[in-house]
Amino acid sequence: MIRRINVAVLLTLILAAVSSALSQSAVTTGKVVMQKADNTTVPVAGAVVEAFQMDMKTSAPPAKTGKSGSFSFAGLRLGSSYILSVSAPGAAPNYFPNVRSGSENLVLTLTEGDGKKLTEQEVRAAVAQGAAAAKAAPTGTAAKTSNETAELTPEQKKEKAAHDAEVARITANNTKALKANEIVNKALKDGDAAFTAKNYDAAVAAFSEGVAADPDFAGSAPVLLNNKGASLVARAVVTFNQNAKATDPTVKIEAFKKVRQDFADAVDSYDRSLKISKAVTPADQLDPKTLETNKMTALRGAKEAFRLMTLTEQVDEKTLPVAPVLLPEYAATETDPVKKSEAKIILADVYRVAGDSDNAIVAYRQVLESSPDNLDAMAGLGFSLVNNGYIKNDKTQLQEGANFLQKFATAAPDTNKYKADAVGLIDTLKKEQNVAPVKSAGGKRKN
């Protein structure tokens, strides 16, 4: 006989970790190369790359290329186009308009020159006048040199063919990346608008489409997955609130099935986001602060999803393997002892609501070892021990459970959400099992 806690329906659940201010920036990456007179290219270290937004007079902090010629911008505004202005010692300055934020693996080509640096005003004026149409796309193409009009030797033809093939490959990759970036930017924009309007179906669909466009790219997938997770959690809460008092059992069962699925999918989204961010290497040239933000958003989102699962008592068993991974990892990031303890209690509650009393008992005991007066852990342990006692016909666990429930009921105020259930269960144990709390035991485990 399993005794479950009858938590009162909360029709005004608060989504503490869900915010309508979803991410509004994306990482843009690429490299700068120098095209020599013989059509070969080499990476340019120490090049300065500036980003000027095209639809308004704003700019981002400049980026500088490393030894491999790579650069990255972490905070370019989503949905906007930029002019990338590039300068380097021994190179002629160049600029590349119409670069969409979030583009990846761009190749910006320079030619040898005097190392001059164009001002923002000069760059904007040139773009406005259409002075450099040949420079409109950052695909690695450059103006023809006089050598290209001369007769090439067989070796030069071979090198040119290899170079042209590489340019074609880069162009194809950039085209693919720009297409994916368009989908990602649109998904973020549409998803954010839908979330703000509380149209969670549309938000989930938009963020899912964005993830599918580039599912493993750490510059966009974690943000999209985190936003999808927040949308799923919000939808689950709305569905629960709308159906918690339904009088038709069939309607209620089907609605709660959807709630459990949304919570489970949200946890999966946060878990995937975290794994992608963790897999990033220095070679990926992604901003460490952005990565850390994405990781913390995923952990906090997962913690909130688990909390709401237990509050609504809608825990999907599919989440049980990942709960003991994500919740302790979240707890490890917190310096506040109260928040650490809360994460541990949520894990124990997940086990209890899912009917895994054995693991719930272990988890609640761990909380009480460090916080012996924690009322939630005391009540949870009492309920779990009684559940196990009924299931296994174990009088020892029934007795210990009654002891903990009595200790909890004595200390808890009447407003505590578990007190009425605890008092009722103690009375049932007395009548049905002839088990009464033993005050001298003080709720302590018998050896």
Secondary structure, 3 states (H helix, E strand, C coil): CCCCCCCCCCCCCCCCCCCCCCCCEEEEEEEEEEECCCCCEEECCCCEEEEEECCCCCEEEEEECCCCCEEEEEEEECCCEEEEEEECCCECCEEEEEEECCCCCEEEEEEECCCCCCCHHHHHHHHHHCCCHHHCCCECCCCCCHHHHCCCCHHHHHHHHHHHHHHHHHHHHHHHHHHHHHHHHHHHHHHHHHHHCCCHHHHHHHHHHHHHHCCCCCCCHHHHHHHHHHHHHHHHHHHHHHHCCCCCHHHHHHHHHHHHHHHHHHHHHHHHHHHHHHCCCHHHCCCHHHHHHHHHHHHHHHHHHHHHHHHHCCCCHHHCCCHHHHHHHHHHHCCCHHHHHHHHHHHHHHHHHCCCHHHHHHHHHHHHHHCCCCHHHHHHHHHHHHHHHHHHCCHHHHHHHHHHHHHHHHHCCCCCCCHHHHHHHHHHHHHHHCCCCCHHHCCCCCC
